[in-house]
Amino acid sequence: MTKSLYYPFFRLLQNHSYIPKRRKFHDYIRGPADHGTYKIPLSSPKIVGVYSSRGSRLDQEDASAVHALQLDPKEISRTLERNKIKWDPLSSGTDFLAGQVAFFGIYDGHGGKDVAGFLRDHLHELIESVEPSIAEGLIAWTKERHGGYYRRWRGGNLSRLVREKDQGLMLDERLTLAFLQADHDILERVNNAERCGSTGTVALLHSLDSPGQPYWSSKRLNMIIGHCGDTKALLCHRPTGQVHTLTERHHAEARVEAARLRRMGADRLVADSFGETRWMGAIENTRGFGDGEWKSSGVTAEPEIITRVIDGSDYSYLILVTDGLTSLMSDQELIDLARNASDPTRAAKTIVHFAEDLGANDNCTCIVVPLAGWGKVGGMDMTEERREYRRRQVGMMNSRMQRM
């Protein structure tokens, strides 16, 4: 690959990859107190639940990360204002609380664990540290390296940063820039990144309360999701217990992806003998990190961004899961399994253990994030009978197989 006229951009990207301005992320959340703030570690099982299983695989290729980031309150305010939502950073009480953003990331690796491991270790840091000045070089590098689909690509969600220099970032642009920068670093530095990859979903939670509160007690909660692939984000609606699915699987037949891939000018969706379809006859997910050999065919790490400002008391918890779980359970089953748990860690374990009871073959990872409506789920457990029936059927099958 020739660096040609873009050599200065390559140098800029390389220098930026591992030298952020200043490390600000940490492993605790602060809340307001009478004389300052208090802090609670995110490692507490009552603050966030994280649990994984290898299933029947030899290796664990899933990864996850939980951190608290510090972002510019003015950037958050500017993004909200664009969406016609008013928020005064001064109302949070301190600059720290105004810029505090809880970060939750879940990554589903394939072909190896290196790409998901890189995202676990670095994506949150990139989200904090990326600067708009690298957008132009990143776009140029992407077009030159990948070609194909990207020859006509103008930067997508980053195009404004090239047109309007020195105007500052919006949160959706920050996520996009960090995702694409992570993909650049993976393809340049991670072994076997041409054939190894990962899908992923990142959730950022930021309090708009006055004063600013931790995400688990915030009534007015700003939520931004960055999503690539087949990992999934789900909300539990407190009054009804029903699932609100936030993300869509990035398969070539999906609504969002079909429109994007139509730019290729050809139908490259191929069905196998089982009726399952793949892009180019090989690719299941058309958005993801790594998988360099498929990038020219339209696979991208540019995330789909979902934004919501919600009343935290209207929702009991947010769940992030890998496809080892969603391939075995419906979205409503995942939500119902967590509804009676005493803490989010027990909720995550309950979900993963049920998948193991069903004979999970794939890696399974779950993050359960409690919100202000935690412990007050209404409605009925709509999938309990179905879950028990499925569990019994698996048990009977195992018994029959043991007798054969």
VEXGUPA-644223 format. One record per residue (C-alpha): x, y, z; residue in one letter. Coordinates in steps of 0.05 Angstrom, whole numbers, plus 5000, padded with zeros to 4 digits. Layout:
BEGIN
<c1: X c2: Y c3: Z residu: A>
...
//
This chain:
BEGIN
<c1: 5000 c2: 5000 c3: 5000 residu: M>
<c1: 5029 c2: 5067 c3: 4980 residu: T>
<c1: 5023 c2: 5127 c3: 5026 residu: K>
<c1: 5035 c2: 5175 c3: 4967 residu: S>
<c1: 5007 c2: 5245 c3: 4978 residu: L>
<c1: 4975 c2: 5226 c3: 5044 residu: Y>
<c1: 5040 c2: 5212 c3: 5081 residu: Y>
<c1: 5030 c2: 5272 c3: 5129 residu: P>
<c1: 4961 c2: 5245 c3: 5146 residu: F>
<c1: 4990 c2: 5176 c3: 5161 residu: F>
<c1: 5040 c2: 5207 c3: 5209 residu: R>
<c1: 4984 c2: 5247 c3: 5243 residu: L>
<c1: 4941 c2: 5184 c3: 5252 residu: L>
<c1: 4999 c2: 5143 c3: 5278 residu: Q>
<c1: 5019 c2: 5195 c3: 5328 residu: N>
<c1: 4948 c2: 5204 c3: 5351 residu: H>
<c1: 4933 c2: 5130 c3: 5360 residu: S>
<c1: 4967 c2: 5119 c3: 5427 residu: Y>
<c1: 4982 c2: 5190 c3: 5452 residu: I>
<c1: 4916 c2: 5222 c3: 5473 residu: P>
<c1: 4919 c2: 5292 c3: 5501 residu: K>
<c1: 4909 c2: 5270 c3: 5573 residu: R>
<c1: 4880 c2: 5208 c3: 5604 residu: R>
<c1: 4816 c2: 5227 c3: 5640 residu: K>
<c1: 4774 c2: 5163 c3: 5641 residu: F>
<c1: 4769 c2: 5127 c3: 5707 residu: H>
<c1: 4734 c2: 5069 c3: 5742 residu: D>
<c1: 4687 c2: 5106 c3: 5788 residu: Y>
<c1: 4624 c2: 5150 c3: 5783 residu: I>
<c1: 4616 c2: 5214 c3: 5823 residu: R>
<c1: 4552 c2: 5244 c3: 5852 residu: G>
<c1: 4536 c2: 5309 c3: 5888 residu: P>
<c1: 4545 c2: 5315 c3: 5963 residu: A>
<c1: 4535 c2: 5372 c3: 6013 residu: D>
<c1: 4609 c2: 5389 c3: 6013 residu: H>
<c1: 4634 c2: 5367 c3: 5945 residu: G>
<c1: 4622 c2: 5300 c3: 5912 residu: T>
<c1: 4624 c2: 5226 c3: 5931 residu: Y>
<c1: 4650 c2: 5170 c3: 5886 residu: K>
<c1: 4629 c2: 5098 c3: 5877 residu: I>
<c1: 4671 c2: 5046 c3: 5840 residu: P>
<c1: 4642 c2: 5017 c3: 5776 residu: L>
<c1: 4669 c2: 4949 c3: 5797 residu: S>
<c1: 4614 c2: 4944 c3: 5850 residu: S>
<c1: 4565 c2: 4888 c3: 5831 residu: P>
<c1: 4508 c2: 4933 c3: 5851 residu: K>
<c1: 4527 c2: 4988 c3: 5803 residu: I>
<c1: 4535 c2: 4949 c3: 5738 residu: V>
<c1: 4530 c2: 4875 c3: 5722 residu: G>
<c1: 4579 c2: 4842 c3: 5673 residu: V>
<c1: 4582 c2: 4767 c3: 5661 residu: Y>
<c1: 4611 c2: 4722 c3: 5606 residu: S>
<c1: 4614 c2: 4649 c3: 5586 residu: S>
<c1: 4654 c2: 4614 c3: 5533 residu: R>
<c1: 4595 c2: 4569 c3: 5517 residu: G>
<c1: 4624 c2: 4507 c3: 5484 residu: S>
<c1: 4679 c2: 4546 c3: 5448 residu: R>
<c1: 4751 c2: 4534 c3: 5465 residu: L>
<c1: 4767 c2: 4609 c3: 5467 residu: D>
<c1: 4732 c2: 4671 c3: 5494 residu: Q>
<c1: 4729 c2: 4721 c3: 5437 residu: E>
<c1: 4678 c2: 4768 c3: 5469 residu: D>
<c1: 4702 c2: 4829 c3: 5509 residu: A>
<c1: 4671 c2: 4885 c3: 5549 residu: S>
<c1: 4690 c2: 4951 c3: 5582 residu: A>
<c1: 4659 c2: 4996 c3: 5634 residu: V>
<c1: 4688 c2: 5065 c3: 5649 residu: H>
<c1: 4671 c2: 5137 c3: 5666 residu: A>
<c1: 4693 c2: 5188 c3: 5614 residu: L>
<c1: 4703 c2: 5263 c3: 5619 residu: Q>
<c1: 4677 c2: 5300 c3: 5558 residu: L>
<c1: 4671 c2: 5374 c3: 5544 residu: D>
<c1: 4605 c2: 5400 c3: 5573 residu: P>
<c1: 4601 c2: 5452 c3: 5518 residu: K>
<c1: 4604 c2: 5397 c3: 5466 residu: E>
<c1: 4548 c2: 5359 c3: 5501 residu: I>
<c1: 4506 c2: 5423 c3: 5505 residu: S>
<c1: 4519 c2: 5439 c3: 5431 residu: R>
<c1: 4496 c2: 5370 c3: 5411 residu: T>
<c1: 4433 c2: 5374 c3: 5452 residu: L>
<c1: 4418 c2: 5444 c3: 5425 residu: E>
<c1: 4422 c2: 5417 c3: 5354 residu: R>
<c1: 4367 c2: 5367 c3: 5374 residu: N>
<c1: 4327 c2: 5425 c3: 5405 residu: K>
<c1: 4340 c2: 5403 c3: 5477 residu: I>
<c1: 4361 c2: 5456 c3: 5526 residu: K>
<c1: 4412 c2: 5440 c3: 5580 residu: W>
<c1: 4456 c2: 5488 c3: 5619 residu: D>
<c1: 4523 c2: 5456 c3: 5640 residu: P>
<c1: 4525 c2: 5504 c3: 5700 residu: L>
<c1: 4463 c2: 5470 c3: 5728 residu: S>
<c1: 4503 c2: 5406 c3: 5741 residu: S>
<c1: 4538 c2: 5438 c3: 5800 residu: G>
<c1: 4611 c2: 5425 c3: 5780 residu: T>
<c1: 4650 c2: 5419 c3: 5715 residu: D>
<c1: 4666 c2: 5347 c3: 5733 residu: F>
<c1: 4593 c2: 5327 c3: 5740 residu: L>
<c1: 4574 c2: 5367 c3: 5677 residu: A>
<c1: 4624 c2: 5327 c3: 5635 residu: G>
<c1: 4617 c2: 5259 c3: 5669 residu: Q>
<c1: 4593 c2: 5206 c3: 5619 residu: V>
<c1: 4585 c2: 5132 c3: 5637 residu: A>
<c1: 4613 c2: 5086 c3: 5583 residu: F>
<c1: 4591 c2: 5015 c3: 5570 residu: F>
<c1: 4621 c2: 4975 c3: 5512 residu: G>
<c1: 4608 c2: 4904 c3: 5489 residu: I>
<c1: 4648 c2: 4870 c3: 5433 residu: Y>
<c1: 4636 c2: 4805 c3: 5397 residu: D>
<c1: 4700 c2: 4780 c3: 5365 residu: G>
<c1: 4706 c2: 4729 c3: 5308 residu: H>
<c1: 4766 c2: 4696 c3: 5277 residu: G>
<c1: 4806 c2: 4710 c3: 5341 residu: G>
<c1: 4803 c2: 4753 c3: 5403 residu: K>
<c1: 4854 c2: 4807 c3: 5384 residu: D>
<c1: 4806 c2: 4857 c3: 5353 residu: V>
<c1: 4755 c2: 4853 c3: 5410 residu: A>
<c1: 4812 c2: 4858 c3: 5459 residu: G>
<c1: 4839 c2: 4921 c3: 5425 residu: F>
<c1: 4769 c2: 4953 c3: 5430 residu: L>
<c1: 4764 c2: 4934 c3: 5503 residu: R>
<c1: 4830 c2: 4967 c3: 5518 residu: D>
<c1: 4828 c2: 5029 c3: 5473 residu: H>
<c1: 4760 c2: 5049 c3: 5445 residu: L>
<c1: 4737 c2: 5087 c3: 5508 residu: H>
<c1: 4804 c2: 5125 c3: 5509 residu: E>
<c1: 4796 c2: 5143 c3: 5435 residu: L>
<c1: 4725 c2: 5169 c3: 5448 residu: I>
<c1: 4754 c2: 5217 c3: 5500 residu: E>
<c1: 4815 c2: 5239 c3: 5460 residu: S>
<c1: 4798 c2: 5245 c3: 5386 residu: V>
<c1: 4803 c2: 5314 c3: 5356 residu: E>
<c1: 4767 c2: 5340 c3: 5293 residu: P>
<c1: 4834 c2: 5356 c3: 5262 residu: S>
<c1: 4846 c2: 5282 c3: 5246 residu: I>
<c1: 4781 c2: 5274 c3: 5206 residu: A>
<c1: 4809 c2: 5295 c3: 5139 residu: E>
<c1: 4869 c2: 5249 c3: 5143 residu: G>
<c1: 4826 c2: 5191 c3: 5168 residu: L>
<c1: 4778 c2: 5199 c3: 5109 residu: I>
<c1: 4837 c2: 5202 c3: 5060 residu: A>
<c1: 4870 c2: 5140 c3: 5090 residu: W>
<c1: 4804 c2: 5101 c3: 5088 residu: T>
<c1: 4791 c2: 5118 c3: 5015 residu: K>
<c1: 4862 c2: 5102 c3: 4993 residu: E>
<c1: 4870 c2: 5038 c3: 5033 residu: R>
<c1: 4803 c2: 5005 c3: 5019 residu: H>
<c1: 4783 c2: 5031 c3: 4950 residu: G>
<c1: 4721 c2: 4997 c3: 4921 residu: G>
<c1: 4661 c2: 5020 c3: 4960 residu: Y>
<c1: 4700 c2: 5078 c3: 4991 residu: Y>
<c1: 4721 c2: 5110 c3: 4925 residu: R>
<c1: 4657 c2: 5151 c3: 4927 residu: R>
<c1: 4655 c2: 5157 c3: 5003 residu: W>
<c1: 4659 c2: 5229 c3: 5028 residu: R>
<c1: 4666 c2: 5216 c3: 5101 residu: G>
<c1: 4594 c2: 5202 c3: 5120 residu: G>
<c1: 4581 c2: 5232 c3: 5188 residu: N>
<c1: 4650 c2: 5264 c3: 5187 residu: L>
<c1: 4640 c2: 5305 c3: 5124 residu: S>
<c1: 4620 c2: 5368 c3: 5164 residu: R>
<c1: 4687 c2: 5367 c3: 5200 residu: L>
<c1: 4723 c2: 5375 c3: 5134 residu: V>
<c1: 4676 c2: 5429 c3: 5107 residu: R>
<c1: 4672 c2: 5469 c3: 5171 residu: E>
<c1: 4741 c2: 5468 c3: 5204 residu: K>
<c1: 4749 c2: 5491 c3: 5276 residu: D>
<c1: 4675 c2: 5486 c3: 5291 residu: Q>
<c1: 4682 c2: 5433 c3: 5346 residu: G>
<c1: 4653 c2: 5363 c3: 5350 residu: L>
<c1: 4583 c2: 5338 c3: 5362 residu: M>
<c1: 4576 c2: 5274 c3: 5403 residu: L>
<c1: 4554 c2: 5232 c3: 5344 residu: D>
<c1: 4615 c2: 5257 c3: 5305 residu: E>
<c1: 4660 c2: 5240 c3: 5365 residu: R>
<c1: 4634 c2: 5169 c3: 5366 residu: L>
<c1: 4642 c2: 5161 c3: 5291 residu: T>
<c1: 4712 c2: 5190 c3: 5291 residu: L>
<c1: 4733 c2: 5144 c3: 5349 residu: A>
<c1: 4703 c2: 5082 c3: 5316 residu: F>
<c1: 4738 c2: 5096 c3: 5250 residu: L>
<c1: 4803 c2: 5114 c3: 5285 residu: Q>
<c1: 4799 c2: 5048 c3: 5323 residu: A>
<c1: 4788 c2: 5011 c3: 5258 residu: D>
<c1: 4849 c2: 5046 c3: 5228 residu: H>
<c1: 4892 c2: 5027 c3: 5287 residu: D>
<c1: 4867 c2: 4955 c3: 5285 residu: I>
<c1: 4882 c2: 4946 c3: 5211 residu: L>
<c1: 4951 c2: 4978 c3: 5218 residu: E>
<c1: 4973 c2: 4945 c3: 5283 residu: R>
<c1: 4933 c2: 4882 c3: 5300 residu: V>
<c1: 4958 c2: 4816 c3: 5273 residu: N>
<c1: 4911 c2: 4780 c3: 5225 residu: N>
<c1: 4863 c2: 4839 c3: 5224 residu: A>
<c1: 4850 c2: 4824 c3: 5150 residu: E>
<c1: 4810 c2: 4762 c3: 5171 residu: R>
<c1: 4797 c2: 4775 c3: 5245 residu: C>
<c1: 4744 c2: 4824 c3: 5267 residu: G>
<c1: 4692 c2: 4845 c3: 5318 residu: S>
<c1: 4623 c2: 4875 c3: 5321 residu: T>
<c1: 4607 c2: 4922 c3: 5379 residu: G>
<c1: 4558 c2: 4967 c3: 5415 residu: T>
<c1: 4576 c2: 5026 c3: 5459 residu: V>
<c1: 4528 c2: 5063 c3: 5505 residu: A>
<c1: 4542 c2: 5132 c3: 5534 residu: L>
<c1: 4497 c2: 5156 c3: 5592 residu: L>
<c1: 4499 c2: 5228 c3: 5615 residu: H>
<c1: 4456 c2: 5262 c3: 5668 residu: S>
<c1: 4418 c2: 5325 c3: 5651 residu: L>
<c1: 4392 c2: 5333 c3: 5722 residu: D>
<c1: 4405 c2: 5395 c3: 5765 residu: S>
<c1: 4452 c2: 5381 c3: 5799 residu: P>
<c1: 4483 c2: 5325 c3: 5757 residu: G>
<c1: 4470 c2: 5255 c3: 5783 residu: Q>
<c1: 4500 c2: 5186 c3: 5772 residu: P>
<c1: 4467 c2: 5150 c3: 5714 residu: Y>
<c1: 4430 c2: 5101 c3: 5760 residu: W>
<c1: 4392 c2: 5156 c3: 5795 residu: S>
<c1: 4385 c2: 5207 c3: 5739 residu: S>
<c1: 4314 c2: 5225 c3: 5721 residu: K>
<c1: 4333 c2: 5264 c3: 5658 residu: R>
<c1: 4383 c2: 5220 c3: 5622 residu: L>
<c1: 4419 c2: 5233 c3: 5556 residu: N>
<c1: 4434 c2: 5166 c3: 5521 residu: M>
<c1: 4478 c2: 5158 c3: 5459 residu: I>
<c1: 4488 c2: 5090 c3: 5427 residu: I>
<c1: 4543 c2: 5074 c3: 5376 residu: G>
<c1: 4528 c2: 5008 c3: 5342 residu: H>
<c1: 4563 c2: 4963 c3: 5291 residu: C>
<c1: 4540 c2: 4892 c3: 5274 residu: G>
<c1: 4500 c2: 4841 c3: 5313 residu: D>
<c1: 4511 c2: 4860 c3: 5386 residu: T>
<c1: 4448 c2: 4890 c3: 5415 residu: K>
<c1: 4422 c2: 4943 c3: 5464 residu: A>
<c1: 4355 c2: 4935 c3: 5499 residu: L>
<c1: 4315 c2: 4977 c3: 5549 residu: L>
<c1: 4265 c2: 4951 c3: 5599 residu: C>
<c1: 4203 c2: 4996 c3: 5604 residu: H>
<c1: 4188 c2: 5001 c3: 5678 residu: R>
<c1: 4111 c2: 5008 c3: 5677 residu: P>
<c1: 4100 c2: 4949 c3: 5630 residu: T>
<c1: 4163 c2: 4907 c3: 5633 residu: G>
<c1: 4164 c2: 4906 c3: 5557 residu: Q>
<c1: 4228 c2: 4909 c3: 5517 residu: V>
<c1: 4247 c2: 4971 c3: 5476 residu: H>
<c1: 4299 c2: 4947 c3: 5425 residu: T>
<c1: 4348 c2: 5003 c3: 5409 residu: L>
<c1: 4393 c2: 4972 c3: 5356 residu: T>
<c1: 4383 c2: 4935 c3: 5290 residu: E>
<c1: 4427 c2: 4879 c3: 5266 residu: R>
<c1: 4472 c2: 4902 c3: 5210 residu: H>
<c1: 4457 c2: 4849 c3: 5159 residu: H>
<c1: 4455 c2: 4866 c3: 5085 residu: A>
<c1: 4379 c2: 4855 c3: 5085 residu: E>
<c1: 4367 c2: 4903 c3: 5143 residu: A>
<c1: 4332 c2: 4968 c3: 5129 residu: R>
<c1: 4391 c2: 5014 c3: 5145 residu: V>
<c1: 4443 c2: 4970 c3: 5110 residu: E>
<c1: 4402 c2: 4956 c3: 5047 residu: A>
<c1: 4399 c2: 5031 c3: 5033 residu: A>
<c1: 4473 c2: 5041 c3: 5046 residu: R>
<c1: 4497 c2: 4982 c3: 5005 residu: L>
<c1: 4453 c2: 5000 c3: 4947 residu: R>
<c1: 4508 c2: 5050 c3: 4929 residu: R>
<c1: 4549 c2: 4991 c3: 4905 residu: M>
<c1: 4504 c2: 4987 c3: 4844 residu: G>
<c1: 4498 c2: 4911 c3: 4846 residu: A>
<c1: 4462 c2: 4857 c3: 4885 residu: D>
<c1: 4517 c2: 4820 c3: 4921 residu: R>
<c1: 4472 c2: 4783 c3: 4970 residu: L>
<c1: 4479 c2: 4708 c3: 4961 residu: V>
<c1: 4436 c2: 4654 c3: 4994 residu: A>
<c1: 4466 c2: 4587 c3: 5015 residu: D>
<c1: 4431 c2: 4518 c3: 5012 residu: S>
<c1: 4398 c2: 4532 c3: 5080 residu: F>
<c1: 4367 c2: 4597 c3: 5055 residu: G>
<c1: 4414 c2: 4640 c3: 5098 residu: E>
<c1: 4441 c2: 4701 c3: 5062 residu: T>
<c1: 4510 c2: 4731 c3: 5063 residu: R>
<c1: 4538 c2: 4794 c3: 5031 residu: W>
<c1: 4587 c2: 4771 c3: 4977 residu: M>
<c1: 4567 c2: 4700 c3: 4997 residu: G>
<c1: 4611 c2: 4704 c3: 5059 residu: A>
<c1: 4597 c2: 4764 c3: 5104 residu: I>
<c1: 4543 c2: 4760 c3: 5157 residu: E>
<c1: 4552 c2: 4829 c3: 5187 residu: N>
<c1: 4563 c2: 4889 c3: 5142 residu: T>
<c1: 4588 c2: 4935 c3: 5197 residu: R>
<c1: 4645 c2: 4918 c3: 5243 residu: G>
<c1: 4718 c2: 4928 c3: 5261 residu: F>
<c1: 4776 c2: 4893 c3: 5227 residu: G>
<c1: 4759 c2: 4844 c3: 5171 residu: D>
<c1: 4804 c2: 4885 c3: 5125 residu: G>
<c1: 4796 c2: 4840 c3: 5065 residu: E>
<c1: 4722 c2: 4857 c3: 5061 residu: W>
<c1: 4724 c2: 4931 c3: 5072 residu: K>
<c1: 4727 c2: 4947 c3: 4997 residu: S>
<c1: 4662 c2: 4909 c3: 4989 residu: S>
<c1: 4624 c2: 4956 c3: 5035 residu: G>
<c1: 4639 c2: 4931 c3: 5105 residu: V>
<c1: 4648 c2: 4992 c3: 5150 residu: T>
<c1: 4664 c2: 5010 c3: 5222 residu: A>
<c1: 4623 c2: 5074 c3: 5215 residu: E>
<c1: 4572 c2: 5066 c3: 5271 residu: P>
<c1: 4497 c2: 5075 c3: 5269 residu: E>
<c1: 4482 c2: 5128 c3: 5322 residu: I>
<c1: 4420 c2: 5124 c3: 5365 residu: I>
<c1: 4405 c2: 5183 c3: 5412 residu: T>
<c1: 4350 c2: 5189 c3: 5464 residu: R>
<c1: 4335 c2: 5235 c3: 5522 residu: V>
<c1: 4294 c2: 5193 c3: 5570 residu: I>
<c1: 4263 c2: 5197 c3: 5639 residu: D>
<c1: 4307 c2: 5148 c3: 5677 residu: G>
<c1: 4249 c2: 5130 c3: 5724 residu: S>
<c1: 4210 c2: 5104 c3: 5664 residu: D>
<c1: 4261 c2: 5050 c3: 5651 residu: Y>
<c1: 4289 c2: 4996 c3: 5697 residu: S>
<c1: 4353 c2: 4976 c3: 5662 residu: Y>
<c1: 4393 c2: 4977 c3: 5598 residu: L>
<c1: 4421 c2: 4911 c3: 5573 residu: I>
<c1: 4479 c2: 4901 c3: 5523 residu: L>
<c1: 4488 c2: 4830 c3: 5496 residu: V>
<c1: 4529 c2: 4792 c3: 5444 residu: T>
<c1: 4497 c2: 4747 c3: 5392 residu: D>
<c1: 4513 c2: 4684 c3: 5431 residu: G>
<c1: 4452 c2: 4705 c3: 5473 residu: L>
<c1: 4408 c2: 4737 c3: 5420 residu: T>
<c1: 4414 c2: 4675 c3: 5376 residu: S>
<c1: 4382 c2: 4634 c3: 5432 residu: L>
<c1: 4333 c2: 4682 c3: 5463 residu: M>
<c1: 4283 c2: 4735 c3: 5441 residu: S>
<c1: 4292 c2: 4806 c3: 5464 residu: D>
<c1: 4233 c2: 4800 c3: 5512 residu: Q>
<c1: 4262 c2: 4737 c3: 5543 residu: E>
<c1: 4327 c2: 4773 c3: 5557 residu: L>
<c1: 4289 c2: 4830 c3: 5591 residu: I>
<c1: 4245 c2: 4783 c3: 5631 residu: D>
<c1: 4303 c2: 4742 c3: 5657 residu: L>
<c1: 4331 c2: 4804 c3: 5692 residu: A>
<c1: 4266 c2: 4832 c3: 5721 residu: R>
<c1: 4270 c2: 4798 c3: 5790 residu: N>
<c1: 4345 c2: 4802 c3: 5803 residu: A>
<c1: 4368 c2: 4834 c3: 5867 residu: S>
<c1: 4427 c2: 4869 c3: 5834 residu: D>
<c1: 4452 c2: 4878 c3: 5762 residu: P>
<c1: 4507 c2: 4826 c3: 5769 residu: T>
<c1: 4457 c2: 4772 c3: 5788 residu: R>
<c1: 4415 c2: 4795 c3: 5729 residu: A>
<c1: 4473 c2: 4786 c3: 5681 residu: A>
<c1: 4490 c2: 4718 c3: 5710 residu: K>
<c1: 4417 c2: 4695 c3: 5705 residu: T>
<c1: 4415 c2: 4713 c3: 5631 residu: I>
<c1: 4480 c2: 4678 c3: 5614 residu: V>
<c1: 4465 c2: 4617 c3: 5656 residu: H>
<c1: 4398 c2: 4608 c3: 5620 residu: F>
<c1: 4436 c2: 4608 c3: 5554 residu: A>
<c1: 4482 c2: 4555 c3: 5582 residu: E>
<c1: 4422 c2: 4514 c3: 5603 residu: D>
<c1: 4399 c2: 4517 c3: 5530 residu: L>
<c1: 4466 c2: 4489 c3: 5507 residu: G>
<c1: 4500 c2: 4554 c3: 5484 residu: A>
<c1: 4552 c2: 4540 c3: 5431 residu: N>
<c1: 4577 c2: 4611 c3: 5422 residu: D>
<c1: 4611 c2: 4658 c3: 5471 residu: N>
<c1: 4559 c2: 4696 c3: 5513 residu: C>
<c1: 4569 c2: 4764 c3: 5545 residu: T>
<c1: 4518 c2: 4808 c3: 5580 residu: C>
<c1: 4522 c2: 4878 c3: 5612 residu: I>
<c1: 4463 c2: 4900 c3: 5656 residu: V>
<c1: 4460 c2: 4975 c3: 5672 residu: V>
<c1: 4409 c2: 4994 c3: 5725 residu: P>
<c1: 4370 c2: 5059 c3: 5715 residu: L>
<c1: 4327 c2: 5100 c3: 5762 residu: A>
<c1: 4268 c2: 5051 c3: 5754 residu: G>
<c1: 4310 c2: 4992 c3: 5778 residu: W>
<c1: 4271 c2: 4942 c3: 5822 residu: G>
<c1: 4203 c2: 4970 c3: 5802 residu: K>
<c1: 4187 c2: 4930 c3: 5739 residu: V>
<c1: 4112 c2: 4928 c3: 5725 residu: G>
<c1: 4071 c2: 4883 c3: 5681 residu: G>
<c1: 4080 c2: 4808 c3: 5677 residu: M>
<c1: 4137 c2: 4761 c3: 5661 residu: D>
<c1: 4109 c2: 4746 c3: 5592 residu: M>
<c1: 4160 c2: 4692 c3: 5573 residu: T>
<c1: 4166 c2: 4651 c3: 5637 residu: E>
<c1: 4125 c2: 4592 c3: 5613 residu: E>
<c1: 4160 c2: 4590 c3: 5547 residu: R>
<c1: 4229 c2: 4592 c3: 5580 residu: R>
<c1: 4212 c2: 4535 c3: 5626 residu: E>
<c1: 4185 c2: 4494 c3: 5569 residu: Y>
<c1: 4249 c2: 4505 c3: 5529 residu: R>
<c1: 4292 c2: 4486 c3: 5589 residu: R>
<c1: 4253 c2: 4421 c3: 5599 residu: R>
<c1: 4259 c2: 4404 c3: 5526 residu: Q>
<c1: 4334 c2: 4412 c3: 5528 residu: V>
<c1: 4337 c2: 4368 c3: 5590 residu: G>
<c1: 4295 c2: 4313 c3: 5558 residu: M>
<c1: 4338 c2: 4315 c3: 5496 residu: M>
<c1: 4400 c2: 4306 c3: 5537 residu: N>
<c1: 4370 c2: 4247 c3: 5574 residu: S>
<c1: 4350 c2: 4213 c3: 5510 residu: R>
<c1: 4419 c2: 4224 c3: 5480 residu: M>
<c1: 4451 c2: 4194 c3: 5543 residu: Q>
<c1: 4410 c2: 4131 c3: 5536 residu: R>
<c1: 4429 c2: 4122 c3: 5462 residu: M>
//
